[in-house]
Amino acid sequence: MIRTVITPDQNFLSFNIPDKYIGKKMEVIAFAVDEPAEDVIYTTKSRKSFSAIKLRTKDFKFNRDEANER
């Protein structure tokens, strides 16, 4: 991968590529460094708290027939 930051002084840009890239598909992207990236999605892991509901299940007996009743 090659990454170069330049400041052009005209509306035409030319550059050389390494021999190892000849014959391969390439993608060339140009954007201003100070532009916000529109397609970048920022994610953060958030912890969800379920502390609002507290159930006491010490003596709970599960009844499968009762749970499946319709």
N, C-alpha and C positions, 0 to 999 in steps of 0.2 A: 504494500500500500504506500502511496505517495500522498503527502498532504503538504501543501504550500500555501502560505498566506501572502498575497501580493496587494499592492495598491496600483491599479492601472492608471496610465496617463492618456489613454485613448480608448476608443470603443472596439478595438481589435486585440485579441490575445492569441499568441502562438507559444507552444511549448513542446519540448522533446520528451519522448517516453523511453524507458529502458527497453533493451532488446528482448528481455524475457516477457514483455507484454505484447509483443508483435504476434498477431494471429489470435489473440484472445479477446473476448468481449470485454468492453470497458464501460464504466459509467462515469461521466464527468458532471459534477454538480458545482454550480456557482451561486453564491449568495453573499450578501453583505454581512460582515461579522456582527454589526450592531443590529441586524434584523432579528426579531424574535422568530424562532422556528415554529411554524404553524402546525406541523404534523407531529411534534414531539408531545408525548403524553407523560405527564409527571404523576407518579403514583407514590403513595406512602402507605405503609402498613399501619392500619389502625386496629387497636384492640377494642373489642366490643365487650362491654361489661353487662353481665346478667345478674348483677347483685340486687336488683330491685325486687326480684322474686326469690323467695326462700321457701322451700318446701321441706317439711320434716318427713322423711321416708323410712325411719327406723323400723316401724312395725307394719310397713306397707306390704300387702300380699297382692301379687298380680293375678288377675283372673282373666285368662285368655278368652273365655266364652263371653264374658261381659264386655271386653274390649272390642270384640268382633260383632257385637249385636248391631243390627241396623234398624 
